[in-house]
Amino acid sequence: MIRIGNSSIEARAHALLMEGRELRDAGRYDEARPILAEALKAVESAFGPNSLDTAKVLNQIGMLGKYDGQFDDAFVAYSRALAIAEKKAGHETAFAADLFHNLGGLEHARGRFTEGEPYARRSVQIREKLLGPDHSDTAADVAALGAILEGEGRYEEAESMYDRALATFQKTFGPENYDVAVNLNNLAALYHKTGRIKESEELYRQALAMKEKLLGPNHPDVAMTLNNMAVLYKSQKRFEEAAEAYRRAITIFEASLQPPHPKIVTCRENYERLKQEMEGRAVTKS
């Protein structure tokens, strides 16, 4: 949150930031990008290009870049924000932890897990020092580290992180919360990779129902879980269920993301491989 002063420029910067965040969180990325760009211009004009307020808007722009696939832009925004934050406020602040968390998440989205691990571990270290090991903000960092460890194939370590984070979220927020849903989805994917198919499907169903309720049925996060469920169904040769999940996921992604976003590409490639396998089986049977 940027500070609100008396000038019309400051008030406009704040209003634009809030509007941009709302659009981004609703999955309306094309609409959010120009609004956040205007917010950055306004806050730089009001407080200067190297102010903490500017860094906070840059962080929001970085988050948008991760979500809509503009990864290089996101890295530039996050890195600039981190440099400002460390110079102005120090190396062990909540904002610095946020930025390390986000940089780790960006590298995870790029599939560069080894590069992301130091960022993720740094965010956990700072947050534990500031808030303790059982705070919900610490749990978010722990979950993000778990995702990176999973990407590196370190499944036992990843599961321990997910379990720890999920327990904290459920204790803090109750059984139905966005962070709970995300961690259920992550655990489901890990269970699938480690052969626990029945448990994986049950967690995916819980995550999907929770995301649909909390975010609406056409949010990109819903599509992520649908894609994952389709992968699970295909592995069990439940081809029709997999095809339906892929089709719905693609429809959601294409309505909210710009091609060639990696999520669209991956989901479409998965669906095409599924169709080829289904066609091959049909030919064999005939």
C-alpha positions as CSV (number, residue, x, y, z in Angstrom):
1,M,0.0,0.0,0.0
2,I,1.3,3.4,-0.9
3,R,0.9,6.3,1.4
4,I,-1.9,8.8,0.6
5,G,-1.0,12.5,0.8
6,N,-3.0,15.6,0.0
7,S,-2.0,16.0,-3.6
8,S,-4.2,14.9,-6.5
9,I,-1.2,13.0,-7.9
10,E,-0.8,10.9,-4.8
11,A,-4.5,10.2,-4.7
12,R,-4.5,9.2,-8.3
13,A,-1.5,6.9,-7.8
14,H,-3.3,5.1,-5.0
15,A,-6.5,4.8,-7.0
16,L,-4.8,3.4,-10.0
17,L,-2.8,0.9,-7.9
18,M,-6.0,-0.4,-6.3
19,E,-7.7,-0.7,-9.6
20,G,-4.8,-2.5,-11.2
21,R,-4.5,-5.0,-8.4
22,E,-8.2,-5.8,-8.5
23,L,-8.1,-6.4,-12.2
24,R,-5.0,-8.6,-11.9
25,D,-6.5,-10.6,-9.1
26,A,-9.7,-11.1,-11.1
27,G,-7.5,-12.6,-13.9
28,R,-8.1,-9.6,-16.2
29,Y,-4.5,-9.2,-17.1
30,D,-4.8,-7.2,-20.3
31,E,-6.8,-4.5,-18.5
32,A,-4.5,-4.5,-15.4
33,R,-1.3,-3.8,-17.3
34,P,-1.9,-0.3,-18.6
35,I,-3.5,0.7,-15.2
36,L,-0.5,-0.4,-13.3
37,A,1.8,1.3,-15.7
38,E,-0.1,4.5,-15.1
39,A,0.2,3.9,-11.4
40,L,3.9,3.6,-11.6
41,K,4.2,7.0,-13.5
42,A,2.0,8.6,-10.9
43,V,3.9,7.3,-7.9
44,E,7.3,8.2,-9.4
45,S,6.0,11.7,-10.0
46,A,4.6,12.0,-6.5
47,F,7.4,10.3,-4.4
48,G,10.4,9.9,-6.8
49,P,11.7,6.9,-8.8
50,N,13.7,5.5,-5.8
51,S,11.0,5.7,-3.1
52,L,9.6,2.7,-1.3
53,D,6.2,3.7,-2.7
54,T,7.6,3.2,-6.2
55,A,9.1,-0.1,-5.2
56,K,5.7,-1.3,-4.0
57,V,4.1,-0.5,-7.3
58,L,7.0,-2.3,-9.1
59,N,6.3,-5.3,-7.0
60,Q,2.7,-5.3,-8.2
61,I,3.8,-5.0,-11.8
62,G,6.2,-7.9,-11.2
63,M,3.4,-10.0,-10.0
64,L,1.3,-9.2,-13.0
65,G,4.2,-10.1,-15.3
66,K,4.5,-13.5,-13.7
67,Y,0.8,-14.2,-14.0
68,D,0.5,-13.2,-17.7
69,G,3.8,-14.7,-18.8
70,Q,5.9,-11.5,-19.2
71,F,8.7,-13.1,-17.2
72,D,11.5,-10.8,-18.3
73,D,9.5,-7.7,-17.4
74,A,8.6,-9.2,-14.1
75,F,12.2,-9.9,-13.2
76,V,13.2,-6.3,-14.1
77,A,10.4,-5.0,-11.9
78,Y,11.1,-7.3,-8.9
79,S,14.9,-6.6,-9.1
80,R,14.4,-2.9,-9.2
81,A,12.0,-3.0,-6.3
82,L,14.4,-5.2,-4.2
83,A,17.3,-2.8,-4.8
84,I,15.2,0.1,-3.6
85,A,13.8,-1.8,-0.6
86,E,17.2,-2.9,0.6
87,K,18.7,0.5,0.2
88,K,15.8,2.4,1.9
89,A,14.8,0.0,4.6
90,G,17.4,-2.8,5.0
91,H,17.9,-6.4,4.1
92,E,15.6,-8.1,6.6
93,T,12.2,-6.4,6.3
94,A,8.8,-7.9,5.5
95,F,8.9,-6.2,2.1
96,A,12.3,-7.7,1.3
97,A,10.9,-11.1,2.2
98,D,7.9,-10.5,-0.1
99,L,10.3,-9.7,-3.0
100,F,12.5,-12.7,-2.4
101,H,9.3,-14.8,-2.3
102,N,8.2,-13.4,-5.6
103,L,11.5,-13.8,-7.3
104,G,11.5,-17.4,-6.2
105,G,8.0,-17.8,-7.6
106,L,9.0,-16.2,-10.9
107,E,11.9,-18.7,-11.3
108,H,9.6,-21.5,-10.5
109,A,7.2,-20.3,-13.2
110,R,10.1,-20.3,-15.6
111,G,11.1,-23.8,-14.7
112,R,14.4,-22.6,-13.3
113,F,14.1,-24.3,-9.9
114,T,17.8,-24.2,-8.9
115,E,17.9,-20.5,-9.6
116,G,14.8,-20.0,-7.5
117,E,15.8,-21.9,-4.4
118,P,18.1,-19.3,-2.9
119,Y,15.4,-16.6,-3.2
120,A,12.8,-18.9,-1.6
121,R,15.1,-19.9,1.3
122,R,16.0,-16.3,1.9
123,S,12.3,-15.3,2.2
124,V,11.7,-18.1,4.7
125,Q,14.8,-17.0,6.8
126,I,13.7,-13.4,6.9
127,R,10.1,-14.2,7.7
128,E,10.9,-16.7,10.5
129,K,13.1,-14.1,12.1
130,L,10.4,-11.4,11.9
131,L,7.3,-13.4,12.6
132,G,8.2,-16.9,13.9
133,P,7.8,-20.3,12.2
134,D,4.0,-20.6,12.6
135,H,2.8,-17.4,11.1
136,S,0.7,-17.6,7.9
137,D,3.1,-15.3,6.0
138,T,5.9,-17.7,6.9
139,A,3.7,-20.6,5.8
140,A,3.3,-18.9,2.4
141,D,7.1,-18.8,2.0
142,V,7.5,-22.4,3.2
143,A,4.9,-23.5,0.6
144,A,6.7,-21.6,-2.2
145,L,10.0,-23.3,-1.2
146,G,8.2,-26.7,-1.3
147,A,7.1,-26.0,-4.9
148,I,10.7,-25.3,-5.9
149,L,12.0,-28.4,-4.1
150,E,9.3,-30.5,-5.9
151,G,10.5,-29.0,-9.2
152,E,14.0,-30.2,-8.3
153,G,12.7,-33.7,-7.7
154,R,13.3,-33.5,-3.9
155,Y,9.8,-34.9,-3.1
156,E,10.2,-35.8,0.5
157,E,11.5,-32.4,1.4
158,A,8.7,-30.8,-0.7
159,E,6.0,-32.8,1.0
160,S,7.3,-31.8,4.4
161,M,7.1,-28.2,3.4
162,Y,3.6,-28.5,2.0
163,D,2.3,-30.3,5.1
164,R,3.8,-27.7,7.3
165,A,2.3,-24.8,5.3
166,L,-1.2,-26.5,5.0
167,A,-1.4,-27.1,8.7
168,T,-0.7,-23.4,9.4
169,F,-3.2,-22.2,6.8
170,Q,-5.9,-24.4,8.1
171,K,-5.3,-23.4,11.7
172,T,-5.1,-19.7,10.9
173,F,-7.9,-19.4,8.3
174,G,-10.1,-22.5,8.6
175,P,-10.7,-25.3,6.2
176,E,-11.9,-23.1,3.3
177,N,-9.4,-20.5,2.1
178,Y,-7.5,-19.7,-1.1
179,D,-4.1,-20.6,0.4
180,V,-5.6,-23.9,1.6
181,A,-6.8,-24.6,-1.9
182,V,-3.5,-23.9,-3.5
183,N,-1.7,-26.2,-1.1
184,L,-4.2,-28.9,-1.6
185,N,-3.5,-28.6,-5.3
186,N,0.2,-28.8,-4.8
187,L,0.0,-31.8,-2.5
188,A,-2.3,-33.5,-5.1
189,A,0.3,-33.0,-7.8
190,L,3.0,-34.4,-5.5
191,Y,0.9,-37.4,-4.6
192,H,0.4,-38.1,-8.3
193,K,4.1,-38.0,-8.9
194,T,4.8,-40.4,-6.0
195,G,2.0,-42.9,-7.1
196,R,-0.7,-42.1,-4.6
197,I,-3.4,-41.8,-7.2
198,K,-6.6,-42.1,-5.1
199,E,-5.3,-39.5,-2.6
200,S,-4.2,-37.2,-5.4
201,E,-7.7,-37.2,-7.1
202,E,-9.5,-36.5,-3.8
203,L,-7.2,-33.5,-3.1
204,Y,-7.6,-32.2,-6.6
205,R,-11.4,-32.3,-6.2
206,Q,-11.3,-30.5,-2.9
207,A,-9.0,-27.8,-4.4
208,L,-11.1,-27.4,-7.5
209,A,-14.4,-27.0,-5.6
210,M,-12.7,-24.5,-3.2
211,K,-11.2,-22.4,-6.0
212,E,-14.5,-22.3,-8.0
213,K,-16.3,-21.1,-4.9
214,L,-13.7,-18.5,-3.9
215,L,-12.6,-17.3,-7.3
216,G,-15.4,-18.1,-9.7
217,P,-15.5,-20.9,-12.3
218,N,-13.6,-19.0,-15.0
219,H,-10.5,-17.9,-13.1
220,P,-7.0,-19.0,-14.4
221,D,-6.3,-20.7,-11.1
222,V,-9.3,-22.9,-11.6
223,A,-7.9,-23.8,-15.0
224,M,-4.6,-24.8,-13.5
225,T,-6.2,-27.4,-11.3
226,L,-8.3,-28.7,-14.2
227,N,-5.2,-29.2,-16.3
228,N,-3.6,-31.1,-13.4
229,M,-6.7,-33.2,-13.0
230,A,-6.6,-34.0,-16.7
231,V,-3.0,-35.2,-16.5
232,L,-4.1,-37.5,-13.6
233,Y,-7.1,-38.8,-15.6
234,K,-4.9,-39.5,-18.7
235,S,-2.5,-41.5,-16.6
236,Q,-5.4,-43.7,-15.6
237,K,-6.6,-44.0,-19.2
238,R,-9.8,-42.1,-18.3
239,F,-9.6,-40.3,-21.6
240,E,-13.0,-38.7,-21.8
241,E,-12.7,-37.2,-18.4
242,A,-9.2,-35.9,-19.3
243,A,-10.4,-34.4,-22.6
244,E,-13.3,-32.6,-20.9
245,A,-11.0,-31.2,-18.2
246,Y,-8.5,-30.0,-20.8
247,R,-11.1,-28.4,-23.0
248,R,-12.5,-26.4,-20.0
249,A,-9.0,-25.4,-18.9
250,I,-8.1,-24.2,-22.4
251,T,-11.3,-22.2,-22.7
252,I,-10.5,-20.4,-19.4
253,F,-6.9,-19.8,-20.2
254,E,-7.6,-18.4,-23.6
255,A,-10.2,-16.0,-22.2
256,S,-7.8,-14.6,-19.6
257,L,-4.2,-15.0,-21.0
258,Q,-2.5,-13.8,-24.1
259,P,-0.9,-16.3,-26.4
260,P,1.8,-17.6,-26.4
261,H,1.4,-17.8,-22.6
262,P,3.2,-20.9,-21.3
263,K,0.0,-22.1,-19.6
264,I,-1.9,-22.0,-22.8
265,V,0.9,-23.7,-24.7
266,T,1.3,-26.5,-22.1
267,C,-2.4,-27.2,-21.8
268,R,-2.9,-27.3,-25.6
269,E,0.1,-29.6,-26.1
270,N,-1.3,-31.9,-23.4
271,Y,-4.7,-31.9,-25.0
272,E,-3.2,-32.6,-28.5
273,R,-1.2,-35.6,-27.2
274,L,-4.3,-36.9,-25.5
275,K,-6.4,-36.6,-28.8
276,Q,-3.6,-38.4,-30.7
277,E,-3.6,-41.3,-28.2
278,M,-7.4,-41.5,-28.3
279,E,-7.4,-41.6,-32.1
280,G,-4.7,-44.3,-32.1
281,R,-6.7,-46.4,-29.7
282,A,-9.8,-46.0,-31.8
283,V,-7.9,-47.2,-34.9
284,T,-6.5,-50.2,-33.1
285,K,-9.9,-51.2,-31.9
286,S,-11.4,-50.9,-35.4
